[in-house]
């Protein structure tokens, strides 16, 4: 908590720090993440323009493309939009309720690689920016406004550890020593003074709710929901199996939410998959890319490689783009894609999906695109020349 000084309402001290020197476990780091501008897209170049660059200019352009790839902003999917809508309902329902009433809790339970943390952070980012914009960077009491608190779980987290992590987020001076109860009381003071409204708890799967520590922390969550002015958002996987809902009060208070993978089971799902690939290929900065490069020519291959898991897909695309830049290919082809290694879980399912897609038992392409010439859109050929 800080009383504002001259000019600090417009230029907080943390604004001058490099983003890489900050962390989401501290309030300044989260704010820097939430308020960061979208990464600047490097200029699109033709092969001729790329080849005309000096070696130094080419290196600079390639480094810019690498940085841009590493920081691609999330692509809005129907699944993510639905989840964010549910989260907004739960948050807004509690913003104006009396302080003595228990606040809402939600748990996003999804398998690794589906983007649940990305969506959770995106929602938290929106909460931070909306409240700063609407209510100002400082509260009426003169304290910094910190709408979001984020805590990442670790193995065998105890109540005192969790309360300390909340104080660590605020960089509170009292975090150096104290009891679990004193840490909680000081964290409550921070949350109230700084008008926090969302507590994001990531990696909840590390908590074993059937253990002594897990049961104690479950009770702590109920206390926070009762006393703190925040909605609690849990993120993890296999939370039901871990015992999260076995406590009757938590079972009644927590709204379980899911984030589904892309599927290709029907036309609507295949159209959604194609729309995502079209959006993704527009984001890529490759000299020889063309419309339909992903959505037409690589659609089945990409689905076989990631089986609808967006985390695996984005990793594959980023690595493939870097290889395309490094080798001078400057486009994504089937031959190049097969050279790119991916995670173990994706590789384990790859052969099964390749067999089904090759046999025609499954397809990732909507009927309309399958009727086009060889599955390719009529807009361009691989060299970027308009056709049709």
KEMIKE-749437 format. One record per residue (C-alpha): residue in three letters; x, y negated, z. Coordinates in pm, whole numbers, padded with zeros to 5 digits, always signed. Each point is the difference from the previous one (the first is absolute). Layout:
residues N
alaXYZ...
END
This chain:
residues 388
unk+00000+00000+00000unk+00140-00336-00099unk-00116-00356+00034unk+00024-00173-00340unk+00276-00250-00058unk+00045-00269-00261unk-00078+00134-00346unk-00030+00359+00125unk-00364+00034-00103unk+00113-00011-00362unk+00346+00154+00025unk+00039+00270+00269unk+00355+00095+00088unk-00040+00354-00134unk-00077-00137-00347unk+00370-00072-00050unk+00105+00361+00075unk+00063+00248-00285unk-00284+00251-00017unk+00246+00290+00012unk+00124-00122+00340unk-00347+00037+00151unk-00207+00302+00101unk-00370+00077+00029unk+00055+00089+00367unk+00036-00374+00075unk-00261-00270-00058unk+00231-00213-00214unk+00076+00296-00222unk-00365+00081-00047unk-00080-00363-00077unk+00282-00015-00255unk-00139+00314-00164unk-00357-00131+00005unk+00083-00344-00137unk+00263+00105-00255unk-00075-00102-00356unk-00052+00269-00260unk+00333+00103-00155unk+00093-00204-00304unk-00038+00200-00318unk+00312-00004-00218unk-00063-00118-00357unk-00111+00258-00257unk+00255+00042-00275unk+00009+00177-00335unk+00282+00241-00071unk+00160-00260-00227unk-00007-00264+00273unk+00133+00247+00256unk+00287+00104-00223unk+00086-00366-00064unk+00068-00062+00370unk+00356-00026+00125unk+00111+00283+00232unk-00030-00235+00298unk-00350-00115-00099unk-00107+00361-00065unk+00121+00102+00348unk-00190-00288+00156unk-00319+00092-00190unk+00032+00365+00103unk+00051-00093+00367unk-00310-00218-00018unk-00197+00288-00147unk+00124+00233+00273unk-00104-00243+00273unk-00338-00051-00167unk-00060+00376-00019unk+00092+00047+00364unk-00259-00258+00105unk-00293+00073-00231unk-00314-00125+00169unk-00268+00265+00064unk-00244+00068-00281unk-00360-00024+00111unk-00175+00332-00047unk-00363+00090+00060unk+00108+00216+00294unk+00199-00284+00158unk-00277-00255-00060unk-00255+00226+00171unk+00231+00051+00297unk+00073-00372+00037unk-00374-00071-00012unk-00061+00244+00285unk+00282-00154+00204unk-00136-00350-00059unk-00343+00110+00126unk+00147+00134+00324unk+00224-00303+00059unk-00263-00264-00075unk-00260+00174+00215unk+00221-00062+00302unk+00136-00348-00065unk-00283-00182+00176unk-00115+00259+00251unk+00026-00076+00376unk+00344+00063+00146unk-00134+00253+00250unk-00125+00236-00271unk+00224+00275-00140unk+00149-00089-00337unk-00009+00217-00310unk+00251+00272-00081unk+00069+00169-00334unk+00231+00282-00101unk+00124+00040-00357unk+00080+00370-00031unk+00158+00102-00329unk+00271+00232-00125unk+00349-00152-00046unk+00053-00169-00336unk-00352-00135-00050unk+00085-00357+00099unk-00179-00025+00335unk+00276-00209+00159unk+00016-00219-00309unk-00375-00063+00015unk+00010-00054+00377unk+00279-00254-00031unk-00178-00168-00291unk-00311-00037+00216unk+00205-00132+00292unk+00172-00244-00234unk-00337-00134-00109unk-00116-00036+00361unk+00316-00193+00087unk-00023-00237-00296unk-00375-00056+00026unk+00016-00094+00366unk+00307-00221-00038unk-00167-00179-00291unk-00337-00039+00173unk+00114-00080+00354unk+00354-00132-00031unk+00341+00126+00105unk-00054-00108+00362unk-00285+00057+00243unk-00185-00276+00184unk+00217+00084+00300unk+00317-00075-00196unk+00118+00360-00042unk+00108+00159-00326unk-00286+00189-00160unk+00085+00367-00064unk-00314+00166-00140unk+00164+00344-00039unk+00197+00221+00237unk+00178+00300-00154unk+00139+00297+00192unk+00167+00300-00164unk-00029+00326+00193unk+00299+00223+00073unk+00028+00356+00121unk-00130+00057+00354unk-00100-00364+00055unk-00105-00070+00358unk-00235-00268+00133unk+00289-00215+00119unk+00173+00037-00339unk-00312-00117-00181unk-00054-00298+00227unk+00365-00094-00034unk-00032+00017-00381unk-00282-00256+00011unk+00218-00231+00208unk+00293+00061-00234unk-00220-00108-00290unk-00057-00334+00175unk+00367-00019+00108unk-00130-00061+00352unk+00268-00072+00261unk-00161+00246+00242unk+00069+00301-00220unk+00346+00057+00148unk-00136+00163+00314unk-00330+00084+00161unk-00267+00265+00047unk-00256+00129-00249unk-00269-00210+00167unk+00209-00319+00006unk+00087+00047-00368unk-00370+00045-00081unk-00101-00311+00197unk+00263-00210-00176unk-00101+00140-00340unk-00361-00094+00077unk+00111-00354+00085unk+00179-00021-00336unk-00295+00140-00198unk-00245-00240+00165unk+00223-00310-00021unk+00101+00073-00361unk-00355+00093-00101unk+00095+00340-00141unk-00287+00183-00169unk+00149+00319-00146unk+00228+00263+00155unk+00150+00225-00267unk+00136+00330+00135unk+00192+00190-00269unk+00123+00362-00006unk-00252+00115+00259unk+00062+00363-00102unk+00309-00004+00220unk-00225-00010+00306unk-00108+00336+00147unk-00335-00085+00157unk-00028+00336+00176unk+00322-00066+00194unk+00015-00196+00324unk+00160-00300-00169unk-00252+00014-00282unk-00298+00010+00237unk+00137-00295+00197unk+00056-00202-00315unk-00352+00082-00123unk-00131-00151+00324unk+00225-00299-00061unk-00159-00055-00340unk-00341-00014+00166unk+00130-00259+00246unk+00138-00211-00285unk-00330+00022-00189unk-00182-00113+00317unk+00232-00280+00107unk+00186-00131-00307unk-00168-00222-00261unk+00111+00233-00282unk-00129+00265-00234unk+00232+00303+00012unk+00093+00154-00333unk+00170+00341+00021unk+00185+00142-00300unk+00115+00360-00025unk-00084+00345-00130unk-00155+00316+00148unk-00132-00217+00283unk-00303+00218+00063unk+00221+00307+00025unk+00231-00193+00234unk-00293-00047+00238unk-00074-00372-00047unk-00377+00044+00018unk-00014+00254+00283unk-00032-00277+00257unk-00377-00072+00001unk+00043-00376+00025unk+00252-00017-00285unk-00222+00229-00204unk-00284-00251+00038unk+00212-00312-00052unk+00236+00086-00285unk-00131-00016-00356unk+00185+00261-00209unk+00094-00119-00350unk+00162+00182-00289unk+00211-00089-00301unk-00048+00251-00280unk+00252+00082-00275unk-00077-00057-00366unk-00189+00292-00149unk-00076+00104-00358unk-00307+00210+00075unk-00248-00210-00199unk-00016-00277-00257unk-00034-00278+00257unk+00310+00122+00185unk+00197+00034-00323unk-00096-00352-00104unk+00117-00125+00339unk+00333+00179-00045unk+00043-00146-00348unk-00087-00351+00120unk+00264+00027+00271unk+00267+00111-00249unk-00089-00283-00239unk+00039-00252+00282unk+00327+00156+00111unk+00156+00002-00346unk-00079-00371-00038unk+00211-00066+00309unk+00309+00169-00141unk+00280-00210-00150unk+00150+00217-00274unk+00099-00126-00343unk-00156+00291-00191unk-00314+00063+00203unk-00329+00012-00189unk-00372+00019+00082unk-00091+00356+00088unk+00356+00100+00094unk-00124+00130+00334unk-00376+00021-00044unk+00008+00196-00327unk+00336+00162-00064unk+00097+00089+00357unk-00336+00030+00177unk-00002+00379+00042unk+00369+00014+00088unk-00035-00268+00267unk-00300+00171+00157unk+00178+00335+00001unk+00300-00160+00170unk-00193-00181+00275unk-00337+00185+00020unk-00175-00331+00065unk+00223-00118+00286unk+00079-00364-00062unk+00314+00001+00214unk+00162+00273-00210unk-00116-00168-00321unk+00147-00339+00088unk+00329+00159+00103unk+00014+00189-00330unk-00075-00309-00209unk+00254-00218+00180unk+00278+00257-00036unk-00090+00062-00363unk+00008-00372-00079unk+00343-00035+00157unk+00123+00294-00208unk-00152-00154-00313unk+00183-00326+00070unk+00328+00170+00085unk+00001+00224-00310unk-00125-00267-00236unk-00314+00198-00087unk-00214-00295+00117unk-00321+00206-00007unk-00141+00302+00182unk-00010+00321-00201unk-00077+00358+00091unk+00364+00097-00041unk+00115-00277+00232unk-00271+00070+00258unk+00092+00368+00027unk+00352-00101+00103unk-00123-00197+00302unk-00008+00192+00329unk-00289-00036+00244unk-00100+00104+00351unk-00035+00365+00106unk-00378-00009+00052unk-00058-00137-00350unk+00233+00256-00158unk-00175+00287+00177unk-00330-00089-00170unk+00147-00097-00336unk+00005+00347-00165unk-00363+00071+00089unk-00120-00331-00143unk+00215+00028-00312unk-00148+00341-00072unk-00359-00121+00042unk+00056-00311-00211unk+00187+00185-00274unk-00268+00269-00024unk-00279-00254-00031unk-00166+00109+00324unk+00060-00352+00127unk+00067-00335-00163unk+00083-00341+00139unk-00137-00187-00303unk-00357-00124-00043unk-00185+00130-00307unk+00020-00335-00179unk+00380-00007+00008unk+00028+00369-00092unk-00182-00080-00326unk+00253-00269-00094unk+00292+00080-00224unk+00200+00265+00177unk-00111-00137+00336unk+00173-00335-00066unk-00176-00335+00014unk-00027-00183-00334unk+00163-00315+00133unk+00370+00068-00053unk+00260+00257-00096unk+00310+00081+00213unk+00203-00278-00162unk-00257-00264+00095unk-00149-00045-00349unk-00373-00062-00010unk-00200+00276-00168unk-00358+00072-00096
END
